[in-house]
């Protein structure tokens, strides 16, 4: 039996969402992580205090729920959200 877990990917600063670096690094990561975007390029992120800063959801698998969660968190750490300043 395989278990699934997810981790949210958020912008770490306000501005205009450009893209995500590192999606190619997920291919060989444990747990077969898959990224599901929740934002499109050009989305204005005016606050990072809540779910409005959401960029996507990362789903991963594991032999237990704990391993699945670790796989999701570790895969999330391979991603970098790129923002453009709106100044």
Backbone bond lengths (Angstrom), bond angles and torsions (degrees), N, CA, C in turn:
res aa  C-N    CA-C-N  psi(-1)  N-CA   C-N-CA  omega(-1)  CA-C   N-CA-C  phi
1 X - - - 1.456 - - 1.529 108.81 -
2 X 1.318 116.68 134.11 1.463 122.81 176.91 1.520 108.92 -105.07
3 X 1.307 115.22 145.01 1.455 122.23 178.13 1.522 108.82 -111.60
4 X 1.315 116.45 155.62 1.460 121.95 179.41 1.519 109.96 -122.15
5 X 1.310 114.59 151.30 1.463 121.39 174.69 1.515 107.64 -146.74
6 X 1.310 115.68 160.23 1.453 118.81 178.51 1.519 110.50 -135.45
7 X 1.321 114.30 156.39 1.460 121.93 175.86 1.525 107.18 -135.21
8 X 1.299 116.10 137.41 1.461 120.25 177.01 1.517 110.09 -80.17
9 X 1.313 115.39 146.82 1.459 122.26 174.70 1.523 106.70 -113.35
10 X 1.332 115.80 122.13 1.458 122.16 -176.86 1.524 110.74 -118.99
11 X 1.310 115.22 153.69 1.459 120.63 169.00 1.524 107.24 -69.04
12 X 1.328 116.52 143.01 1.469 119.20 178.75 1.520 112.60 -101.22
13 X 1.332 116.20 1.96 1.463 120.98 174.65 1.516 108.49 -151.96
14 X 1.314 115.89 157.56 1.463 119.32 178.05 1.523 109.62 -77.93
15 X 1.316 115.17 163.76 1.452 121.82 -178.69 1.509 110.31 141.07
16 X 1.315 116.55 -155.41 1.452 122.64 179.54 1.524 108.87 -107.15
17 X 1.326 116.37 126.30 1.462 120.98 -179.60 1.520 109.95 -65.50
18 X 1.327 115.87 128.81 1.457 121.68 179.02 1.528 111.25 -103.41
19 X 1.338 116.86 -62.13 1.459 120.74 -178.51 1.526 109.90 -170.22
20 X 1.317 115.37 -179.70 1.461 121.46 177.94 1.511 108.51 -118.68
21 X 1.317 116.25 129.03 1.454 121.40 173.46 1.522 108.77 -93.03
22 X 1.322 116.32 144.84 1.453 120.83 173.33 1.509 115.97 102.12
23 X 1.318 118.38 -1.47 1.466 119.06 -179.59 1.531 111.09 -59.61
24 X 1.329 116.88 -30.70 1.458 120.41 178.34 1.526 112.45 -66.92
25 X 1.328 117.70 -22.81 1.469 122.12 179.49 1.524 112.85 -73.56
26 X 1.321 117.38 -12.60 1.464 120.42 -177.81 1.524 112.61 -77.25
27 X 1.322 117.90 -19.15 1.470 122.04 -173.50 1.524 113.41 -56.57
28 X 1.317 118.48 -40.73 1.465 121.58 -177.09 1.522 113.13 -107.11
29 X 1.308 116.52 13.07 1.463 120.42 -177.88 1.534 110.16 -79.48
30 X 1.343 117.96 142.78 1.471 120.56 176.55 1.522 111.89 -57.53
31 X 1.311 116.11 143.13 1.458 121.37 176.95 1.509 114.81 90.03
32 X 1.325 117.27 4.40 1.474 121.88 178.05 1.532 112.32 47.46
33 X 1.333 118.05 56.81 1.461 119.56 -177.23 1.525 112.70 -64.52
34 X 1.321 114.35 145.71 1.460 122.38 177.75 1.526 107.28 -131.08
35 X 1.343 115.90 133.87 1.454 121.51 -179.82 1.520 109.59 -100.38
36 X 1.333 115.39 129.62 1.462 122.25 176.83 1.521 108.31 -115.64
37 X 1.336 117.84 109.96 1.467 119.84 -177.49 1.527 112.52 -69.64
38 X 1.320 114.91 145.87 1.463 121.33 173.76 1.527 110.44 -120.11
39 X 1.330 116.50 -0.07 1.470 121.56 179.25 1.526 108.58 -133.00
40 X 1.303 115.43 150.27 1.465 121.30 176.23 1.528 108.87 -107.17
41 X 1.321 115.07 156.29 1.453 120.92 177.42 1.529 108.56 -54.95
42 X 1.315 115.44 134.49 1.453 120.52 -179.04 1.517 114.52 96.08
43 X 1.340 117.80 -6.59 1.462 119.77 179.02 1.519 109.77 -64.44
44 X 1.331 115.95 131.10 1.455 121.23 176.73 1.521 109.12 -81.54
45 X 1.311 116.15 123.49 1.469 122.69 175.43 1.526 105.74 -106.50
46 X 1.327 116.53 104.17 1.461 119.02 -176.63 1.521 113.50 -98.56
47 X 1.329 117.04 -5.69 1.463 121.00 175.14 1.523 108.79 -149.39
48 X 1.318 115.96 147.04 1.465 119.92 175.10 1.530 110.39 -113.57
49 X 1.315 115.96 16.94 1.455 121.92 -175.70 1.522 114.93 -85.09
50 X 1.329 117.73 -11.31 1.460 119.34 -177.06 1.527 110.73 -155.23
51 X 1.319 116.61 -163.17 1.463 122.40 -173.83 1.519 114.12 -64.40
52 X 1.311 118.48 -12.71 1.466 120.25 177.56 1.523 112.22 -66.01
53 X 1.319 117.48 -15.38 1.463 121.93 177.01 1.529 111.81 -90.33
54 X 1.332 117.51 6.09 1.465 121.23 -179.01 1.523 111.16 -66.42
55 X 1.314 115.14 132.64 1.456 122.75 177.63 1.524 110.18 -110.63
56 X 1.327 116.97 -30.47 1.449 119.25 179.85 1.515 112.78 -178.95
57 X 1.326 114.14 178.29 1.459 122.66 178.65 1.520 107.55 -124.58
58 X 1.319 115.97 133.51 1.458 122.09 179.75 1.517 108.65 -109.57
59 X 1.317 116.72 119.87 1.458 123.03 -179.03 1.517 108.71 -105.78
60 X 1.339 117.37 135.10 1.460 122.05 177.43 1.526 109.40 -140.95
61 X 1.331 115.33 162.11 1.464 121.76 -179.29 1.526 110.68 -116.24
62 X 1.326 115.02 166.42 1.459 121.27 175.39 1.513 110.63 -167.27
63 X 1.320 116.08 169.69 1.463 121.03 -179.75 1.523 112.38 -73.87
64 X 1.311 117.32 -15.97 1.465 122.74 173.89 1.523 107.03 -140.56
65 X 1.307 117.03 167.01 1.464 119.53 179.43 1.520 110.49 -64.99
66 X 1.334 116.96 -34.34 1.460 120.30 179.38 1.529 111.66 -66.59
67 X 1.330 116.88 -43.14 1.466 120.86 178.99 1.528 110.25 -66.94
68 X 1.314 116.88 -39.27 1.462 120.20 177.26 1.527 110.47 -60.23
69 X 1.321 116.95 -43.37 1.462 120.74 179.11 1.529 111.16 -65.48
70 X 1.323 117.13 -42.35 1.470 119.90 176.70 1.523 111.02 -61.81
71 X 1.326 117.20 -40.94 1.467 120.64 177.82 1.526 111.15 -62.31
72 X 1.325 116.83 -41.26 1.462 120.51 179.40 1.526 110.92 -65.96
73 X 1.337 117.69 -45.25 1.465 120.55 179.76 1.524 111.72 -64.82
74 X 1.329 116.38 -42.76 1.464 119.92 179.87 1.528 110.69 -64.55
75 X 1.322 117.21 -40.46 1.467 120.52 178.37 1.521 110.34 -65.72
76 X 1.321 117.43 -39.05 1.463 120.97 178.70 1.530 110.83 -60.76
77 X 1.314 116.78 -34.23 1.463 120.55 179.72 1.527 112.60 -68.40
78 X 1.318 117.70 -14.83 1.463 121.37 177.61 1.525 112.06 -85.26
79 X 1.319 116.70 -7.35 1.464 121.14 -177.12 1.521 111.21 -101.21
80 X 1.314 115.41 149.39 1.466 121.40 176.51 1.524 108.35 -134.41
81 X 1.312 115.86 121.19 1.454 122.20 178.14 1.527 108.23 -82.32
82 X 1.332 115.88 124.16 1.463 121.66 -178.74 1.526 108.95 -101.66
83 X 1.312 115.60 123.82 1.457 122.65 -179.54 1.518 108.91 -116.82
84 X 1.329 115.62 152.41 1.463 122.05 171.15 1.511 107.19 -108.02
85 X 1.311 115.98 136.60 1.467 119.69 176.45 1.512 110.04 -66.42
86 X 1.307 116.08 145.23 1.457 121.03 178.13 1.521 111.75 -97.81
87 X 1.325 116.27 6.93 1.478 120.44 -179.48 1.506 112.04 -67.75
